[in-house]
Amino acid sequence: MADPVVRSRLRAVDLFAEATAGVVQRPGRSALTVLGTVLGIGAFVAILGLTSTAGGQIDRRFTTLSATEVTVTDVGVPASPDDTASSFPANAAERVRALNGVVNAGVWWPVPVRQPRITAAPPAAADSLAQTSGLSFHAADPGALEAMHPVVTSGRLFDDFHASRGEHVAVLGAAAAARLGVTRLDAAPAVFVEGLSYTVIGVFDDIQRHPELLLSVIVPTSTALTDYGPPLDPRASMLIETRVGAADLIAKQAPLALRPDAPGRFKISAPADPRTLRGDIAGDLNVLFLLLAAISLVIGAVGIANTTLVAVLERSGEIGLRRSLGARRRHVAAQFLTESTALGTLGGLMGTSIGVAVVVSVALSHQWTAVLNPWTALPAPLVGSAVGLLAGLYPALRASWIEPVEALRR
């Protein structure tokens, strides 16, 4: 009785050894093959990491400034264009500051003087008008100035004492002070607006909110009301600085606190939700750049498929010899699938490393906190493996169907 035929087997250790040898034998070609996968996976990891990192900075900056700002604008009675009364009561700042969550609040407006003549000397001086171009004239409550967070370099800001007495004092933005030639305050210099003098008590060179005021002369609202009348065109606004998280509540309460009899005389501008802002920005960036990453992955997959197919054609003799010695079709297919998967995995690992390095480098260069979700980095090598596996399907199937006799003839 003849001995039974023992079917050949391919152990996993031998399979990986053969696949590794196939990759290492052609290092230059293998390096070029994985390049597309490296770029695709690296772009994928870097884009998501940089988006998360930048989103954290958006949250921080947006929350600390814009998310704590509420603006209340006097719109009067929309159906009555002849309405000339100011909607803000005399104690508007006190009413709003009494609300829980308000840090600073105050009314401010551009003083209703068309092209004001602002000079550093009495109007009688011949050269005084040459220094007035480009400057603006504003009135503000002390609370409004505090909410703008100016950085005072000389002197001080006016306070409730100056406002209650209607003092003729002013603070200048640094650019306005430079144009007017105000460099020192120890001699109590004055500026002249429409011939009226205002003693300069402070100069600021930076301001977090409304930076246009760096070119402005600012006086107390009580003084402006006495000298120029109420603001009608444009009307006044109130700037409210709130604690973090209180802006939406204050936006609802402020009109009622100011005018419970006519809250409709005000228009409220409240900040958007910072999470929504971050989500919108991150979504836009992700859609654009992930599309580029997907294109890179497709290019990488095509490169792996092309290289594997060329390898199949070049190694037809080897495949025929293996088949003639007993290798089964699935053994041949498994070998080439393993090679292509190994190339994809190698590209995934390299791309993940490069992507993480890019995120950390950018964060360090900008002094940010790097944010990289684990679900972004950990599965990335597996994505490379999947790309290599899919790319090697056709070449592996073609290799498995090569007939031993035909292969040996080539």
SVG drawing of the C-alpha trace seen along z (x, -y; Angstrom):
<svg xmlns="http://www.w3.org/2000/svg" viewBox="-43 -133 62 135">
<polyline fill="none" stroke="black" stroke-width="0.4" points="0.0,0.0 1.4,-3.4 2.2,-6.0 -0.4,-8.7 0.5,-12.1 1.3,-14.7 0.1,-18.1 2.6,-20.9 2.2,-23.4 3.6,-26.9 4.3,-27.8 3.7,-31.4 7.4,-31.7 8.5,-30.7 5.8,-33.0 7.1,-36.0 10.7,-35.1 10.1,-34.9 8.1,-38.1 10.9,-39.9 13.5,-38.6 11.4,-39.8 11.2,-43.3 14.8,-43.5 16.3,-42.2 15.1,-45.4 15.6,-48.2 15.5,-51.1 12.3,-49.9 10.8,-49.2 11.6,-52.6 10.0,-54.3 7.0,-52.0 6.2,-52.9 6.7,-56.7 3.1,-57.3 1.8,-55.5 4.3,-57.4 3.0,-60.7 -0.6,-59.7 -0.4,-58.4 1.9,-61.2 -0.5,-63.8 -3.5,-62.0 -1.8,-62.1 -0.3,-65.5 -3.5,-67.1 -5.7,-65.8 -3.1,-66.5 -2.5,-70.1 -6.2,-70.7 -6.8,-69.5 -3.8,-71.6 -4.9,-74.7 -8.4,-74.1 -7.2,-74.2 -5.6,-77.6 -8.8,-78.9 -10.7,-77.8 -8.2,-79.5 -8.0,-82.8 -11.6,-82.9 -12.7,-82.2 -10.4,-84.7 -11.4,-87.6 -14.3,-87.4 -16.3,-84.9 -16.4,-87.4 -17.6,-90.4 -21.2,-91.5 -22.1,-94.7 -25.4,-96.5 -26.2,-99.0 -28.8,-101.8 -31.1,-101.5 -33.9,-103.7 -37.4,-103.1 -37.0,-101.6 -40.5,-102.8 -39.8,-106.4 -36.9,-108.0 -37.5,-111.3 -36.6,-109.6 -33.7,-111.7 -33.6,-110.4 -30.8,-108.2 -32.0,-104.8 -29.3,-104.4 -30.3,-105.7 -27.9,-107.9 -26.9,-105.0 -26.6,-102.4 -23.2,-101.2 -24.3,-100.6 -27.4,-98.7 -25.4,-96.3 -22.6,-95.9 -25.1,-94.7 -25.8,-91.6 -24.1,-88.4 -21.2,-87.6 -20.4,-91.1 -16.7,-92.2 -16.8,-95.7 -19.4,-97.7 -19.7,-101.1 -21.2,-103.2 -19.0,-104.7 -19.5,-106.4 -17.8,-108.5 -18.5,-112.1 -20.9,-113.6 -18.5,-116.1 -17.8,-115.8 -14.1,-115.9 -13.1,-117.3 -10.3,-119.8 -7.9,-118.2 -4.8,-120.2 -2.0,-120.3 -2.2,-124.1 -5.0,-126.7 -6.7,-127.0 -5.2,-130.5 -1.8,-129.0 -0.9,-129.0 0.5,-125.5 -1.9,-123.7 -4.3,-122.4 -1.5,-120.5 -1.6,-117.9 -5.3,-117.0 -5.6,-114.6 -6.5,-111.0 -7.4,-111.4 -10.8,-110.5 -12.7,-111.7 -14.6,-109.4 -16.4,-109.5 -16.4,-106.6 -17.4,-105.6 -14.6,-104.5 -16.1,-101.0 -15.9,-100.9 -12.3,-101.8 -11.6,-99.1 -13.4,-96.5 -11.2,-97.4 -8.0,-96.6 -5.7,-99.4 -2.0,-99.2 -1.2,-102.6 2.4,-103.7 2.1,-107.2 -0.3,-108.7 -3.6,-107.0 -7.1,-106.5 -9.9,-108.7 -12.3,-107.2 -15.7,-107.7 -14.6,-110.8 -13.7,-112.6 -16.9,-111.3 -19.2,-112.5 -17.7,-116.0 -17.6,-116.3 -13.9,-117.1 -12.2,-118.2 -9.7,-115.4 -8.6,-113.0 -6.6,-109.9 -4.8,-109.4 -3.8,-106.4 -0.1,-106.2 -0.5,-107.0 -2.6,-110.0 -0.2,-111.2 2.7,-110.9 0.9,-112.9 0.0,-115.6 3.5,-115.7 2.5,-114.7 5.6,-113.0 5.4,-113.9 2.6,-114.4 4.4,-116.0 3.6,-119.5 -0.2,-118.6 -0.3,-119.1 -3.7,-119.8 -5.2,-119.0 -7.8,-121.1 -10.9,-119.7 -13.1,-122.3 -11.3,-125.0 -12.1,-123.3 -9.2,-122.2 -8.8,-118.8 -6.0,-118.0 -4.2,-114.8 -3.9,-112.5 -2.9,-109.3 -1.5,-107.6 -1.9,-103.9 0.0,-102.1 -1.9,-98.8 -5.6,-97.9 -7.2,-94.4 -10.6,-95.6 -11.2,-98.2 -7.6,-98.9 -8.7,-101.8 -8.8,-103.9 -5.0,-104.1 -5.7,-107.0 -8.3,-108.6 -8.7,-111.2 -11.1,-109.8 -13.0,-111.9 -15.6,-111.1 -19.2,-110.6 -20.5,-113.2 -18.1,-115.8 -19.0,-115.0 -22.7,-115.2 -22.2,-118.7 -20.0,-120.0 -21.5,-118.2 -24.9,-116.8 -26.2,-113.2 -25.0,-110.8 -27.5,-110.4 -25.5,-109.6 -24.1,-107.2 -25.8,-106.2 -24.0,-105.0 -23.0,-101.5 -22.3,-99.7 -19.3,-97.3 -19.8,-94.6 -17.0,-92.3 -18.3,-89.1 -16.8,-86.1 -16.2,-83.1 -19.5,-81.3 -21.7,-84.2 -22.0,-86.0 -25.1,-84.4 -26.9,-85.0 -25.8,-88.6 -26.9,-89.2 -30.4,-88.1 -30.5,-90.1 -28.9,-93.4 -31.7,-94.9 -34.2,-94.3 -31.8,-95.7 -31.2,-98.9 -34.8,-99.5 -37.4,-97.1 -40.0,-99.3 -38.4,-99.2 -35.9,-96.4 -36.5,-96.5 -34.5,-99.8 -31.3,-97.8 -29.5,-95.4 -27.4,-92.7 -24.3,-91.3 -23.3,-88.1 -20.3,-85.8 -20.8,-82.6 -20.2,-79.3 -16.4,-78.7 -17.0,-74.9 -19.1,-75.6 -16.4,-77.9 -13.7,-75.3 -15.9,-72.6 -16.5,-74.7 -12.8,-75.6 -11.7,-72.0 -14.3,-70.6 -13.3,-72.9 -9.6,-72.0 -10.3,-68.3 -12.3,-68.0 -9.7,-69.8 -6.6,-68.2 -7.9,-64.7 -8.9,-64.7 -5.2,-65.4 -4.2,-62.6 -6.7,-60.2 -5.2,-61.1 -1.7,-60.3 -3.0,-57.0 -4.5,-56.1 -1.2,-57.0 0.6,-54.8 -1.7,-51.9 -1.2,-52.2 2.6,-52.2 2.4,-49.1 0.2,-47.3 2.4,-48.3 5.6,-47.2 4.1,-43.9 2.8,-43.2 6.3,-43.9 7.7,-41.6 5.3,-38.9 6.4,-39.2 10.1,-39.3 9.8,-36.2 7.7,-34.0 10.5,-31.5 10.7,-31.4 6.9,-31.0 7.0,-28.1 9.7,-26.4 7.8,-26.7 4.7,-25.3 6.5,-22.4 8.0,-21.6 4.5,-21.4 3.6,-24.9 -0.1,-25.5 -1.9,-28.5 -2.8,-29.9 0.8,-29.7 2.0,-31.8 -0.9,-34.3 -0.2,-34.5 3.5,-35.3 2.8,-38.3 0.0,-39.5 2.3,-39.4 4.9,-41.4 2.5,-44.1 1.0,-44.2 4.5,-44.5 5.3,-47.4 2.0,-49.1 2.7,-48.5 6.2,-49.9 4.8,-53.0 2.2,-53.4 4.7,-53.2 7.0,-55.7 4.1,-58.0 2.8,-57.9 6.2,-58.8 6.6,-61.7 3.1,-63.0 3.6,-62.9 7.0,-64.6 5.4,-67.4 2.7,-68.0 5.1,-68.2 7.6,-70.4 4.9,-72.9 3.5,-73.0 7.0,-73.6 7.8,-76.3 4.6,-78.2 4.7,-77.4 1.4,-75.6 0.3,-72.4 0.4,-69.5 -3.0,-67.8 -3.1,-64.4 -5.9,-62.0 -4.9,-58.3 -7.5,-57.2 -5.7,-59.3 -2.2,-57.9 -2.7,-54.3 -4.8,-53.0 -2.7,-54.8 -0.2,-51.9 -3.2,-49.5 -4.5,-51.8 -1.2,-51.4 -1.5,-47.7 -5.0,-47.7 -3.8,-49.8 -1.0,-47.4 -3.3,-44.4 -5.8,-45.8 -3.1,-46.9 -1.6,-43.4 -4.8,-41.5 -4.7,-41.6 -0.9,-40.9 -1.2,-38.0 -4.2,-36.4 -2.3,-36.8 0.8,-35.1 -1.3,-32.2 -2.7,-31.4 0.6,-31.2 1.0,-27.6 4.3,-26.0 5.2,-24.8 4.6,-28.2 6.6,-29.9 9.5,-27.6 9.6,-28.3 10.2,-32.0"/>
</svg>
